[in-house]
Amino acid sequence: MESKASKEFERLGEILDTLRERCPWDREQTIESLRYLTVEEVYELSEAIIARSSKDMCKELGDIAMHIVFYAKIAEDEGLFTLADVLHSVCQKLISRHPFIYGDEPADKTWEQLKMREGRRSVLEGVPASLPPLVKAVRMQEKAAGIGYKLDDSLEPLPDNPTEQQFGDHLLALIHWAHNRGINADDALCRALDRFGSEVREWETQK
């Protein structure tokens, strides 16, 4: 029996087919023109997660699902790949990275070690260069830790007039210090900025 989710997924595809045929804006979109819009949607999802808003998370995940199907339809029109190819690719990747479930290997290899078998020369190849620096620092440290790399997280006091390099190294050590204690530095800073914004707005109303 077809599930409700699969019916809605099929409905989404039919709606996008109609829009691609009848809506001038949708018809003109390309893979390149959607890119910055997708980035915006991902940031909106991030904000919803930070705010712990299930309503907004549901909405933003829907927008991202729409983008995925939209990309696949444009790509199929251009003869590049299909939505079935996209889903097959991720299914195969998940199976290959869980050989202790779908194969007969013992569960002693890390996620990053399994990725390296796919031809990567460094675990850091999976970190996009365009990530915001704080997110990039968190991801690089997570990936390095995944292969056993040890980073010193001792926090030596900064001099009164630190150089840019000294301050940068201190920030990196602080991010790693937080990681070792189960704190995601990007999440922590986002929530701190929300609190700071609320304090500033409250201060403004009292002036």
FENVENVEN-V333826 format. One record per residue. N is the residue number from 1. RES is the residue in one small letter. OMEGA is omega as a letter, one per 40 degrees, with the letter a starting at -180 (999 if undefined). BURIAL is b if it has 24 or more other ideal C-beta (glycine too) atoms within 12 Angstrom, else e. D_CENTER is the distance of its C-alpha to the mean C-alpha in whole Angstrom. Layout:
n->N res->RES omega->OMEGA burial->BURIAL d_center->D_CENTER
n->N res->RES omega->OMEGA burial->BURIAL d_center->D_CENTER
//
This chain:
n->1 res->m omega->a burial->e d_center->33
n->2 res->e omega->a burial->e d_center->30
n->3 res->s omega->i burial->e d_center->28
n->4 res->k omega->a burial->e d_center->27
n->5 res->a omega->a burial->e d_center->23
n->6 res->s omega->i burial->e d_center->24
n->7 res->k omega->i burial->e d_center->27
n->8 res->e omega->i burial->e d_center->24
n->9 res->f omega->i burial->e d_center->22
n->10 res->e omega->i burial->e d_center->25
n->11 res->r omega->i burial->e d_center->26
n->12 res->l omega->i burial->b d_center->23
n->13 res->g omega->i burial->b d_center->24
n->14 res->e omega->i burial->e d_center->27
n->15 res->i omega->a burial->e d_center->26
n->16 res->l omega->i burial->b d_center->24
n->17 res->d omega->i burial->e d_center->27
n->18 res->t omega->a burial->e d_center->30
n->19 res->l omega->i burial->e d_center->28
n->20 res->r omega->a burial->b d_center->27
n->21 res->e omega->a burial->e d_center->31
n->22 res->r omega->a burial->e d_center->32
n->23 res->c omega->a burial->e d_center->30
n->24 res->p omega->a burial->e d_center->31
n->25 res->w omega->a burial->e d_center->27
n->26 res->d omega->a burial->e d_center->25
n->27 res->r omega->a burial->e d_center->28
n->28 res->e omega->a burial->e d_center->27
n->29 res->q omega->i burial->b d_center->23
n->30 res->t omega->i burial->e d_center->22
n->31 res->i omega->a burial->e d_center->19
n->32 res->e omega->a burial->e d_center->19
n->33 res->s omega->i burial->e d_center->20
n->34 res->l omega->a burial->b d_center->17
n->35 res->r omega->a burial->e d_center->14
n->36 res->y omega->i burial->e d_center->14
n->37 res->l omega->i burial->e d_center->15
n->38 res->t omega->i burial->b d_center->11
n->39 res->v omega->i burial->e d_center->10
n->40 res->e omega->i burial->e d_center->12
n->41 res->e omega->i burial->b d_center->11
n->42 res->v omega->i burial->b d_center->7
n->43 res->y omega->i burial->e d_center->9
n->44 res->e omega->i burial->b d_center->12
n->45 res->l omega->i burial->b d_center->10
n->46 res->s omega->i burial->b d_center->9
n->47 res->e omega->i burial->e d_center->12
n->48 res->a omega->i burial->b d_center->13
n->49 res->i omega->i burial->e d_center->12
n->50 res->i omega->a burial->b d_center->13
n->51 res->a omega->a burial->e d_center->17
n->52 res->r omega->i burial->e d_center->17
n->53 res->s omega->a burial->e d_center->18
n->54 res->s omega->i burial->e d_center->18
n->55 res->k omega->a burial->e d_center->20
n->56 res->d omega->i burial->e d_center->17
n->57 res->m omega->i burial->e d_center->14
n->58 res->c omega->a burial->e d_center->16
n->59 res->k omega->a burial->e d_center->17
n->60 res->e omega->i burial->b d_center->13
n->61 res->l omega->i burial->e d_center->12
n->62 res->g omega->i burial->e d_center->15
n->63 res->d omega->a burial->b d_center->15
n->64 res->i omega->i burial->b d_center->12
n->65 res->a omega->i burial->b d_center->14
n->66 res->m omega->i burial->b d_center->17
n->67 res->h omega->a burial->b d_center->15
n->68 res->i omega->i burial->b d_center->14
n->69 res->v omega->i burial->b d_center->18
n->70 res->f omega->i burial->b d_center->19
n->71 res->y omega->a burial->b d_center->17
n->72 res->a omega->i burial->b d_center->19
n->73 res->k omega->i burial->b d_center->22
n->74 res->i omega->a burial->b d_center->22
n->75 res->a omega->i burial->e d_center->22
n->76 res->e omega->i burial->e d_center->25
n->77 res->d omega->a burial->e d_center->27
n->78 res->e omega->i burial->e d_center->27
n->79 res->g omega->a burial->e d_center->27
n->80 res->l omega->i burial->e d_center->24
n->81 res->f omega->a burial->e d_center->22
n->82 res->t omega->i burial->e d_center->22
n->83 res->l omega->i burial->b d_center->20
n->84 res->a omega->i burial->e d_center->22
n->85 res->d omega->i burial->e d_center->21
n->86 res->v omega->a burial->e d_center->17
n->87 res->l omega->i burial->e d_center->18
n->88 res->h omega->a burial->e d_center->20
n->89 res->s omega->a burial->e d_center->18
n->90 res->v omega->i burial->e d_center->15
n->91 res->c omega->a burial->e d_center->18
n->92 res->q omega->i burial->e d_center->20
n->93 res->k omega->i burial->e d_center->17
n->94 res->l omega->i burial->e d_center->17
n->95 res->i omega->a burial->e d_center->20
n->96 res->s omega->a burial->e d_center->21
n->97 res->r omega->i burial->b d_center->18
n->98 res->h omega->a burial->e d_center->21
n->99 res->p omega->i burial->e d_center->24
n->100 res->f omega->i burial->e d_center->25
n->101 res->i omega->a burial->e d_center->25
n->102 res->y omega->i burial->e d_center->26
n->103 res->g omega->a burial->e d_center->28
n->104 res->d omega->i burial->e d_center->30
n->105 res->e omega->i burial->e d_center->29
n->106 res->p omega->a burial->e d_center->29
n->107 res->a omega->a burial->e d_center->25
n->108 res->d omega->i burial->e d_center->26
n->109 res->k omega->i burial->e d_center->23
n->110 res->t omega->i burial->e d_center->20
n->111 res->w omega->a burial->b d_center->16
n->112 res->e omega->i burial->b d_center->16
n->113 res->q omega->i burial->e d_center->20
n->114 res->l omega->i burial->b d_center->20
n->115 res->k omega->a burial->b d_center->17
n->116 res->m omega->i burial->e d_center->20
n->117 res->r omega->a burial->e d_center->22
n->118 res->e omega->i burial->e d_center->21
n->119 res->g omega->i burial->e d_center->22
n->120 res->r omega->i burial->e d_center->20
n->121 res->r omega->i burial->e d_center->22
n->122 res->s omega->i burial->e d_center->19
n->123 res->v omega->a burial->b d_center->16
n->124 res->l omega->i burial->b d_center->15
n->125 res->e omega->a burial->e d_center->15
n->126 res->g omega->i burial->b d_center->11
n->127 res->v omega->a burial->b d_center->10
n->128 res->p omega->a burial->e d_center->10
n->129 res->a omega->a burial->e d_center->13
n->130 res->s omega->i burial->e d_center->12
n->131 res->l omega->i burial->e d_center->9
n->132 res->p omega->a burial->e d_center->11
n->133 res->p omega->a burial->e d_center->14
n->134 res->l omega->i burial->b d_center->13
n->135 res->v omega->a burial->b d_center->9
n->136 res->k omega->i burial->e d_center->11
n->137 res->a omega->i burial->b d_center->14
n->138 res->v omega->a burial->b d_center->12
n->139 res->r omega->i burial->b d_center->10
n->140 res->m omega->i burial->b d_center->13
n->141 res->q omega->i burial->b d_center->15
n->142 res->e omega->a burial->b d_center->14
n->143 res->k omega->i burial->b d_center->14
n->144 res->a omega->i burial->b d_center->18
n->145 res->a omega->a burial->e d_center->19
n->146 res->g omega->i burial->b d_center->18
n->147 res->i omega->i burial->b d_center->21
n->148 res->g omega->i burial->e d_center->23
n->149 res->y omega->a burial->e d_center->23
n->150 res->k omega->i burial->e d_center->24
n->151 res->l omega->a burial->e d_center->23
n->152 res->d omega->i burial->e d_center->26
n->153 res->d omega->i burial->e d_center->25
n->154 res->s omega->a burial->e d_center->28
n->155 res->l omega->i burial->e d_center->29
n->156 res->e omega->i burial->e d_center->32
n->157 res->p omega->i burial->e d_center->33
n->158 res->l omega->i burial->e d_center->32
n->159 res->p omega->a burial->e d_center->36
n->160 res->d omega->i burial->e d_center->37
n->161 res->n omega->a burial->e d_center->36
n->162 res->p omega->i burial->e d_center->33
n->163 res->t omega->i burial->e d_center->32
n->164 res->e omega->a burial->e d_center->29
n->165 res->q omega->i burial->e d_center->28
n->166 res->q omega->a burial->e d_center->29
n->167 res->f omega->i burial->e d_center->27
n->168 res->g omega->i burial->e d_center->24
n->169 res->d omega->i burial->e d_center->25
n->170 res->h omega->i burial->e d_center->25
n->171 res->l omega->a burial->b d_center->22
n->172 res->l omega->i burial->b d_center->20
n->173 res->a omega->i burial->b d_center->23
n->174 res->l omega->i burial->b d_center->22
n->175 res->i omega->i burial->b d_center->18
n->176 res->h omega->i burial->b d_center->19
n->177 res->w omega->i burial->e d_center->22
n->178 res->a omega->a burial->b d_center->20
n->179 res->h omega->a burial->b d_center->17
n->180 res->n omega->i burial->e d_center->21
n->181 res->r omega->i burial->e d_center->22
n->182 res->g omega->a burial->e d_center->18
n->183 res->i omega->i burial->e d_center->17
n->184 res->n omega->a burial->b d_center->14
n->185 res->a omega->i burial->b d_center->15
n->186 res->d omega->i burial->b d_center->12
n->187 res->d omega->a burial->b d_center->13
n->188 res->a omega->a burial->e d_center->16
n->189 res->l omega->i burial->b d_center->17
n->190 res->c omega->a burial->b d_center->15
n->191 res->r omega->i burial->e d_center->18
n->192 res->a omega->i burial->e d_center->20
n->193 res->l omega->i burial->e d_center->20
n->194 res->d omega->i burial->e d_center->20
n->195 res->r omega->i burial->e d_center->23
n->196 res->f omega->i burial->e d_center->25
n->197 res->g omega->i burial->e d_center->24
n->198 res->s omega->i burial->e d_center->26
n->199 res->e omega->a burial->e d_center->29
n->200 res->v omega->a burial->e d_center->29
n->201 res->r omega->i burial->e d_center->30
n->202 res->e omega->i burial->e d_center->32
n->203 res->w omega->a burial->e d_center->34
n->204 res->e omega->a burial->e d_center->34
n->205 res->t omega->a burial->e d_center->36
n->206 res->q omega->a burial->e d_center->39
n->207 res->k omega->999 burial->e d_center->40
//
